């Protein structure tokens, strides 16, 4: 099937999805089943917090080429109804499955159902949801109090409450003016 077997890293979530895909893949789809079984048996399974940011996971935006052709840019998706031609590449296809779990600059040779094999090269992972989530969590940890402030502010807005200064309350009660911002009622 392949003379090149690159190191493959798959998140536990993606591994579970691939196991379900295997159960649903017909036996006659030999090339796909063979690649899928090989990925499932040889991949290193990692938690989403531990996956290398340059490894292609489901919902990653990847830049790749086929047989040293032009570089294409797609989002690896699970498949099904969310497939958008020209934008997505389902892991339920040979090419999508081949890229899943690869690290940037790695390549893999896959068999085509009819004809010679083709080389898939992953040039770059432009976006990986797991890495983006880690970055967001890291930023929240670096800004202590921001999460609590944000949560409190959203609760106040949801309840329709806001805070006014005592001077603004006095101004409203007396009908006078104040140097302070009159608050949302003035708008």
C-alpha positions as CSV (number, residue, x, y, z in Angstrom):
1,X,0.0,0.0,0.0
2,X,2.6,2.5,1.0
3,X,6.4,2.7,1.0
4,X,6.2,5.8,3.1
5,X,4.6,5.5,6.5
6,X,5.0,8.8,8.3
7,X,4.5,9.2,12.0
8,X,0.8,9.7,12.7
9,X,-0.7,11.4,15.7
10,X,-4.4,11.4,16.2
11,X,-6.5,12.9,19.0
12,X,-8.6,10.6,21.1
13,X,-11.7,12.2,19.7
14,X,-10.6,11.8,16.1
15,X,-9.6,8.2,16.8
16,X,-13.2,7.5,18.0
17,X,-14.6,9.1,14.9
18,X,-12.3,7.0,12.7
19,X,-13.5,3.8,14.5
20,X,-17.1,4.7,13.7
21,X,-16.2,5.4,10.1
22,X,-14.5,2.0,9.9
23,X,-17.6,0.2,11.0
24,X,-19.6,2.1,8.3
25,X,-17.1,1.5,5.5
26,X,-18.1,-1.2,3.0
27,X,-15.7,-4.1,2.6
28,X,-15.4,-3.5,-1.1
29,X,-13.8,-0.1,-0.5
30,X,-10.4,-1.8,-0.1
31,X,-8.0,1.2,-0.6
32,X,-9.9,3.3,2.0
33,X,-10.3,0.5,4.5
34,X,-6.7,-0.5,4.3
35,X,-5.5,3.1,4.9
36,X,-8.0,3.5,7.7
37,X,-7.1,0.3,9.4
38,X,-3.4,1.2,9.1
39,X,-4.0,4.6,10.7
40,X,-6.0,3.1,13.5
41,X,-3.4,0.5,14.3
42,X,-0.2,2.6,14.0
43,X,-1.2,6.1,15.1
44,X,-0.1,7.5,18.4
45,X,-3.3,8.5,20.3
46,X,-3.0,11.8,22.2
47,X,-5.3,14.0,24.2
48,X,-6.3,17.3,22.5
49,X,-4.2,19.3,24.9
50,X,-1.1,17.3,23.8
51,X,-1.5,17.2,20.1
52,X,1.3,18.9,18.1
53,X,0.0,22.2,16.7
54,X,1.3,21.3,13.3
55,X,-0.6,18.0,13.1
56,X,-3.7,17.9,11.0
57,X,-6.8,17.1,13.1
58,X,-10.5,17.2,12.2
59,X,-11.6,20.8,11.5
60,X,-8.0,21.9,10.9
61,X,-7.3,24.2,7.9
62,X,-4.5,22.5,5.9
63,X,-2.3,23.3,3.0
64,X,-1.3,20.3,0.9
65,X,-0.3,19.1,-2.5
66,X,-0.8,15.9,-4.5
67,X,2.1,14.5,-6.6
68,X,4.1,17.8,-6.2
69,X,1.2,19.7,-7.9
70,X,-0.1,23.1,-6.8
71,X,-0.8,23.7,-3.1
72,X,-4.4,23.5,-2.1
73,X,-6.0,24.8,1.1
74,X,-9.0,23.0,2.7
75,X,-10.6,22.3,6.0
76,X,-10.5,18.7,7.1
77,X,-14.0,17.7,8.2
78,X,-15.7,14.6,9.4
79,X,-17.9,14.5,6.3
80,X,-21.6,14.2,5.7
81,X,-23.8,17.2,5.0
82,X,-21.2,19.8,6.1
83,X,-19.1,19.0,2.9
84,X,-18.6,22.2,0.8
85,X,-16.8,21.5,-2.5
86,X,-13.6,23.6,-2.9
87,X,-13.5,24.5,0.8
88,X,-13.6,21.2,2.8
89,X,-12.0,17.8,2.5
90,X,-13.8,15.0,4.3
91,X,-11.8,12.4,6.2
92,X,-14.2,9.9,4.6
93,X,-12.2,10.3,1.4
94,X,-8.8,8.8,0.7
95,X,-7.1,12.2,0.5
96,X,-8.7,13.6,3.6
97,X,-7.9,10.4,5.6
98,X,-4.3,10.4,4.3
99,X,-3.8,14.0,5.7
100,X,-5.4,13.3,9.1
101,X,-2.7,12.8,11.7
102,X,0.2,14.0,9.6
103,X,2.6,16.6,10.7
104,X,3.5,19.6,8.5
105,X,6.1,18.7,5.9
106,X,5.3,15.0,6.0
107,X,4.0,13.0,3.1
108,X,2.3,9.7,2.5
109,X,1.7,7.6,-0.6
110,X,-1.8,6.3,-1.0
111,X,-3.2,3.8,-3.4
112,X,-5.9,4.9,-5.8
113,X,-8.7,2.6,-6.5
114,X,-7.8,2.5,-10.2
115,X,-4.2,3.4,-11.2
116,X,-0.9,4.2,-9.5
117,X,-0.5,5.6,-6.0
118,X,-0.3,9.3,-5.4
119,X,1.9,11.2,-2.9
120,X,0.0,13.5,-0.5
121,X,2.3,16.2,1.2
122,X,1.0,18.2,4.1
123,X,2.8,21.6,3.8
124,X,1.3,23.4,6.7
125,X,-1.5,23.4,9.3
126,X,-2.8,26.9,9.0
127,X,-5.3,26.5,11.8
128,X,-5.9,23.7,14.3
129,X,-8.8,24.0,16.7
130,X,-7.0,22.3,19.5
131,X,-4.1,24.7,19.3
132,X,-6.4,27.7,19.1
133,X,-8.3,26.5,22.2
134,X,-5.0,26.1,24.1
135,X,-3.9,29.6,23.0
136,X,-7.3,31.1,24.2
137,X,-7.1,29.3,27.5
138,X,-3.5,30.5,28.0
139,X,-4.5,34.1,27.4
140,X,-7.3,33.8,29.9
141,X,-4.9,32.5,32.5
142,X,-2.5,35.4,31.9
143,X,-5.2,38.0,32.6
144,X,-6.4,37.2,36.1
145,X,-9.8,38.6,36.9
146,X,-10.8,39.2,33.3
147,X,-13.0,36.0,33.2
148,X,-14.7,36.9,36.5
149,X,-15.2,40.5,35.4
150,X,-16.6,39.3,32.0
151,X,-18.9,36.8,33.7
152,X,-20.2,39.4,36.2
153,X,-20.7,42.0,33.5
154,X,-22.8,39.6,31.4
155,X,-24.9,38.7,34.4
156,X,-25.6,42.4,35.1
157,X,-26.5,43.0,31.5
158,X,-28.7,39.9,31.3
159,X,-30.6,41.0,34.5
160,X,-31.0,44.5,33.1
161,X,-29.0,46.0,36.0
162,X,-26.2,48.6,35.8
163,X,-24.4,50.6,38.3
164,X,-24.8,54.4,38.7
165,X,-22.8,56.7,40.9
166,X,-24.6,58.3,43.8
167,X,-24.2,61.7,42.2
168,X,-26.0,60.5,39.0
169,X,-28.9,59.2,41.2
170,X,-29.0,62.6,43.0
171,X,-29.0,64.5,39.7
172,X,-31.9,62.4,38.4
173,X,-33.9,62.9,41.6
174,X,-33.4,66.7,41.7
175,X,-33.5,67.3,37.9
176,X,-30.2,69.1,38.0
177,X,-27.0,68.5,36.1
178,X,-23.9,66.6,37.0
179,X,-20.4,66.4,35.7
180,X,-20.6,62.7,35.7
181,X,-21.7,60.5,32.8
182,X,-25.5,60.3,32.9
183,X,-25.5,56.6,32.0
184,X,-27.5,54.7,29.5
185,X,-30.7,56.6,30.1
186,X,-29.2,59.7,28.4
187,X,-28.7,57.9,25.1
